[in-house]
Amino acid sequence: MPQIVEVGSFTVVGLKVACQAAQLTERRMALWERLRTFASEIPNQTTGRFMDICLFKKGSLVIHCVAMQVETVDIIPNGMTTFSIPAQSYVYTSHQGPAENIQQSLHQIKQWAKEHRCRLDPTHFTIDVTVSEDPPIHALYMKLEDVKRESIEVVV
């Protein structure tokens, strides 16, 4: 059952790609292969869990990264980059089952958000944390839209 959660800021080190949505599956597979090969070179890992992050999606443009969370950034392995993710509110759910079915769980998050009148982030910022590979368990987070604070000036 989806729920709203607050996640504190954190830093990840990994690989990023900007591409057309139609190319994402192929490009992401190549990123995963590289990350798994060089994951042991990422210093200061927190949990050792892999993260699949959609940083931005608009139209057919997608900016995506695969990464691992770190406590501090001392050395960034060659070809990798670092991202600081600010504290944010998300709709969270746990996905148990094959990764191929994650889209169904993300659809459930969208439906839940719609039913509960929660606005999801228009850039589609989404985090998929691989909690376990056997059995396959993923923690899925879809960012809520930032709350806009408006003020009214009253002139007396």
Secondary structure, DSSP 8 states (H G I E B T S, - for coil): --EEEEE--EEEEEEEEEEEGGGHHHHHHHHHHHHHHHGGG-TTEEEEEEEEEEEEEETTEEEEEEEEEES--S---TT-EEEEE--EEEEEEEEES-GGGHHHHHHHHHHHHHHTT--B-TT--EEEEEEEETTEEEEEEEEB------------
